[in-house]
Amino acid sequence: MQKEMIIEKLKEHGGRITKQRLMLLDIILENECSSCKEIFYKASKIDRKIGTATVYRMINALEDIGAISRKNMYRVAYSSECAMEDACTVVLDDATTYHLSAKMWNKVVQEGLNACGFAKNQKLVSITFKTCSRVLARDSGQL
């Protein structure tokens, strides 16, 4: 659902939908990339012909249409007012899986902050994730 919405917005803004752009979009949606360099690294494993300029142009195009925010570490951005379904997947240690909408994800985090005493009368505005160094090492074959 999310991918189709982004592709439609790119088309509306005159963007061409190439195989390389689709591949980059998949990488961004499926991974926790924190830089263009990291996206390029993952993309070059799939397509050795891709250039860094292609990655930067795609990031700029996605930022122009509001699909990503560099402040959010290249993760697809959505606010608490977003109606996007299946925005977050949570897997528990017994393999129980929950697919949360953007609104439900924000509610879970807000209530968790309240219950733990981190938020008193404040409302959640944004969440920024950074990739765990162990995940980066595993993905690069260093673990």
ABEGO torsion letter per residue (X at the ends): XAAAAAAAAAAAAGBBBBAAAAAAAAAAAABBBABAAAAAAAAAAABAABBAAAAAAAAAAAAAAGABBAAAGGBBBBBAABABBGABBBBBAAGBBBBBBAAAAAAAAAAAAAAAGABAABBBABBBBBBBAAAAAAAAGAX
